[in-house]
Amino acid sequence: MERLIINKLTEWKNSPYRKPLILMGVRQVGKTWLLKEFGKKYYENVAYFNFDENEEYKQFFETTKDIKRILQNLMLISGQKIEPEKTLVIFDEIQDCPQVINSLKYFCENGSEYHVACAGSLLGIALAKPASFPVGKVTFLHINPMTFTEFLLANGDENLAKYIETMDVLEPIPTAFFNQLCEKLKMYYVTGGMPEPVLMWTKMRNVEAVQTSLSDIVSAYERDFAKHPNVNEFPKISMIWKSLPSQLARENKKFIYKVVKDGARAREYEDALQWLVDARLVHKIFRSTAPGLPIKAYDDVSAFKIYLADVGVLRRLAQLAPSAFGDGNRLFTEFKGALTENYVLQTLVNQFEVTPRYWSQSNPPYEVDFLIQRENDIFPIEVKAEGNITSRSLKKFKELFSDKVKLRVRFSLENLKLDDDVLNIPLFMADYADKLIGIALEQRKKEVKECM
């Protein structure tokens, strides 16, 4: 399979300021495969060390800080060759190896000629602990589930992927492409972006194998909950996890602790929720009070939504059968469009450095699904999974913040178009939101000049 993040790894390899790399990502998202594949393509050889399978490797990091001695010992015990600049050294499953993590400081300071990349399960949990960490001495790279574009490439639909990639004008997509892309997107909702379920579909065309694979992934995540250092948190993490489909099925998707357990309070469950965030199993999206900069300064930390890292995992956790795939556009609208919102959030997280927010007000109630910060502008985003694309909340948002709204964005099953200051992006083009917003802004700028 092709992962587009490999381009960022090549940038890291060629950077004159290269530091040791830590690849972050949820379990089973393909971190190890990606590093090995990258090593095969761009290096003469790969030296791979797994600290879970070979715990004896850890001792080499406990007795010395001399990286040449460490590497010499690793070569002697494993029989692998390590050459400066020519070998990609992979340290895997480093989450329980604080001495290995700390050694990255010395690789940065004394061994920049060695290319070292690290990965591990629940690495976000390990790095969140107060322990010695080589601050400023490593580069972090986050790998998320496969995008819809990557799904198309894996599925043999390079022509469709190429078509949407090369779109550089805001004009309607021809019906022949539009209908095909909608059908492919439905299947992406079924598989999600975790590599194994995608493989089960793209290579085997086996929906049952997709279901089994997703069930195994959900089970693996649930077994991980027991790895919380405080055993009392385990049932709380599990209850929050199981409540997520119910949370997202609500009209107002704000996270409510009482949905987890009757009478539950934030202070009792916030550590358990933070564990899920640190494990990168979920995204925590705060409510924003206004579209100001920086967007973080306007967070209402008492109100937030929780989305899963992957739309396929959400579908499986919600026990929604793949048969919905063949029932018109039902899959897009299941439990109040929660799958579609989750999908759009996944694409936004991939494209924009700052985590999206959402905006709402009560009396009368209005809600904008997401706010994104793109450079020094804030853009409101509405997600429409149903046929009705009337955006009352987008209209209200513009009324309240007219001086700050250059463009409003809507994702829907309608065709690509710019209608005054509303950009409608078909759901299957969500991976290109950043690019399309840029084109729309340029087009509006030209229109303003022409009117002057």
Disulfide bonds with the S-S distance in Angstrom:
none
